[in-house]
Amino acid sequence: MTVSAVSDDSAPVFRLAINGYGRIGRCVLRALYESEYRQQMQVVAINEPADLATIVHLTKYDSTHGRFPATIAAVEQGLSINGDRIAVSHCTKLADLDWSQHRIDAVLECSGHYDDIDTLQQHIQRGAGKVLLSQPGNTPIKPIVCGINEHILSADETIASAASCTSNGIAPVIAVLHQVFSVQSGVITTIHSAMNDQPVIDAYHHTDLRKTRAAGQSIIPVETGLAAGVGRIIPELDGRFQARALRVPTLNVSAMELTVTVASPVSVETVNNALREASEGDLIDILGYSEEPLASCDFNHDPRSGIVDAGQTRVSGNIVNVLVWFDNEWAYANRMLDVVSLWLNTKN
Ligand SMILES: NC(=O)c1ccc[n+]([C@@H]2O[C@H](COP(=O)([O-])OP(=O)(O)OC[C@H]3O[C@@H](n4cnc5c(N)ncnc54)[C@H](OP(=O)(O)O)[C@@H]3O)[C@@H](O)[C@H]2O)c1
């Protein structure tokens, strides 16, 4: 694993900020340093309630993705990565942020606290050029899934969402199946690793009673907006999906089981061929296809949005059942970078 350096003659053009430096925020920063985007974008500010010493520690060491392969240190009111200075603030209210002093082109809003366009507007009022949300937002906020609908993003828009990790994982698979076999309806079950909104031992949760239960002990059904999300991303299929989500006691990498009815009977071979061809064609680097007998840990740090496990495809007449793996943290962080890069480079 290497990190890219910025050459003298190609200074970063766009200045990014991260609001909420948790799992996704930290993955976004690290993914930037492991990608070619480092040549055109730089994180210059982070806002996170935690103290600087903890921020430095969790930037250096990560139980899931290993050590950050860079030189990381605390500097006055900030963080240094290979000598790149990142200002760190600790505001808990959007109104207290000051993005204008850092000349921020785009904020990656990764706190998980905001999904409403009027509230997110405060980032713009505080001086940011654009806001990309790390979760689906309310209706006016466009959810962008790479490979599917990035064309709907225009340069003059200021707030957009990178949708959810599950939408990014499953929408490309649904789109291929719909294009080739005409999807009539479907059900998705997400089997998702534990997240920081679950307690280690039973504790209070204010919106979902099942999330009161210890993350490491149970398979926990939780609420999901994925069915509606599919309809927002592929409007033609709006209202034709149902979804459920189960949280399981792993740290990272999730799976989705997709069941769709298609217009006519198909075979495992034709379904797998369609998905493999898409993974080698238009959806390369977004949709993966694997014929190896792998388990979830094998997809840790995989940047692709979703990987079809060909050996798990099942067909019964016109019912198709597919298993899709995805690194819910790393793939999503990479998609946030894809979307923000595309957006900042878009000219109307
Ligand atoms: N984890 C995933 O696999 C994944 C994938 C795709 C999308 N997402 C979405 O991304 C969002 C963040 O998820 P996550 O897993 O990264 O959560 P997380 O690890 O809890 O990170 C959120 C961070 O934001 C901080 N924060 C809390 N209030 C804040 C505020 N007012 N201003 C700025 N920062 C604040 C939190 O600090 P405290 O801990 O002190 O509260 C925490 O460090 C959620 O909407 C989630 O649905 C997550």
The ligand as a MOL file (V3000), in Angstrom:
LIG
                    3D

  0  0  0     0  0            999 V3000
M  V30 BEGIN CTAB
M  V30 COUNTS 48 52 0 0 0
M  V30 BEGIN ATOM
M  V30 1 N -19.8010 3.4480 8.3630 0
M  V30 2 C -20.2720 3.1110 7.1650 0
M  V30 3 O -20.1110 1.9810 6.7030 0
M  V30 4 C -21.0100 4.1350 6.3350 0
M  V30 5 C -21.0840 3.9490 4.9520 0
M  V30 6 C -21.7300 4.9080 4.1710 0
M  V30 7 C -22.3180 5.9910 4.7600 0
M  V30 8 N -22.2510 6.1380 6.1250 0 CHG=1
M  V30 9 C -22.9010 7.3090 6.7110 0
M  V30 10 O -21.9090 8.2690 7.0430 0
M  V30 11 C -22.3060 8.9750 8.2230 0
M  V30 12 C -21.2270 8.8100 9.2730 0
M  V30 13 O -21.0960 7.4350 9.5740 0
M  V30 14 P -19.8110 6.8810 10.3350 0
M  V30 15 O -19.9430 5.4120 10.3150 0
M  V30 16 O -18.5930 7.5400 9.8210 0 CHG=-1
M  V30 17 O -20.1300 7.4130 11.8120 0
M  V30 18 P -19.0980 7.7430 12.9870 0
M  V30 19 O -17.9460 6.8000 12.9530 0
M  V30 20 O -19.9220 7.8220 14.2300 0
M  V30 21 O -18.5540 9.1870 12.5970 0
M  V30 22 C -19.2710 10.4020 12.7870 0
M  V30 23 C -18.3060 11.4130 13.3900 0
M  V30 24 O -18.9180 12.6950 13.3840 0
M  V30 25 C -18.7050 13.2710 14.6670 0
M  V30 26 N -19.7230 14.2660 15.0020 0
M  V30 27 C -20.7890 14.1290 15.8430 0
M  V30 28 N -21.4760 15.2730 15.8890 0
M  V30 29 C -20.8550 16.1510 15.0930 0
M  V30 30 C -21.1030 17.4890 14.7420 0
M  V30 31 N -22.1630 18.1490 15.2240 0
M  V30 32 N -20.2640 18.0870 13.8940 0
M  V30 33 C -19.1920 17.4270 13.3840 0
M  V30 34 N -18.9100 16.1460 13.6910 0
M  V30 35 C -19.7310 15.5160 14.5250 0
M  V30 36 C -18.7540 12.0830 15.6020 0
M  V30 37 O -18.2260 12.4050 16.8610 0
M  V30 38 P -18.8040 11.6630 18.1790 0
M  V30 39 O -18.4000 10.2400 18.0500 0
M  V30 40 O -18.1510 12.3870 19.2840 0
M  V30 41 O -20.2990 11.8250 18.1430 0
M  V30 42 C -17.9420 11.0650 14.8320 0
M  V30 43 O -16.5690 11.2130 15.0370 0
M  V30 44 C -23.6620 8.3850 8.6250 0
M  V30 45 O -24.6770 9.1540 8.0420 0
M  V30 46 C -23.6450 7.0110 7.9890 0
M  V30 47 O -24.9400 6.5180 7.7090 0
M  V30 48 C -21.5850 5.2480 6.9110 0
M  V30 END ATOM
M  V30 BEGIN BOND
M  V30 1 1 1 2
M  V30 2 2 2 3
M  V30 3 1 2 4
M  V30 4 1 4 5
M  V30 5 2 4 48
M  V30 6 2 5 6
M  V30 7 1 6 7
M  V30 8 2 7 8
M  V30 9 1 8 9
M  V30 10 1 8 48
M  V30 11 1 9 10
M  V30 12 1 9 46
M  V30 13 1 10 11
M  V30 14 1 11 12
M  V30 15 1 11 44
M  V30 16 1 12 13
M  V30 17 1 13 14
M  V30 18 2 14 15
M  V30 19 1 14 16
M  V30 20 1 14 17
M  V30 21 1 17 18
M  V30 22 2 18 19
M  V30 23 1 18 20
M  V30 24 1 18 21
M  V30 25 1 21 22
M  V30 26 1 22 23
M  V30 27 1 23 24
M  V30 28 1 23 42
M  V30 29 1 24 25
M  V30 30 1 25 26
M  V30 31 1 25 36
M  V30 32 1 26 27
M  V30 33 1 26 35
M  V30 34 2 27 28
M  V30 35 1 28 29
M  V30 36 1 29 30
M  V30 37 2 29 35
M  V30 38 1 30 31
M  V30 39 2 30 32
M  V30 40 1 32 33
M  V30 41 2 33 34
M  V30 42 1 34 35
M  V30 43 1 36 37
M  V30 44 1 36 42
M  V30 45 1 37 38
M  V30 46 2 38 39
M  V30 47 1 38 40
M  V30 48 1 38 41
M  V30 49 1 42 43
M  V30 50 1 44 45
M  V30 51 1 44 46
M  V30 52 1 46 47
M  V30 END BOND
M  V30 END CTAB
M  END
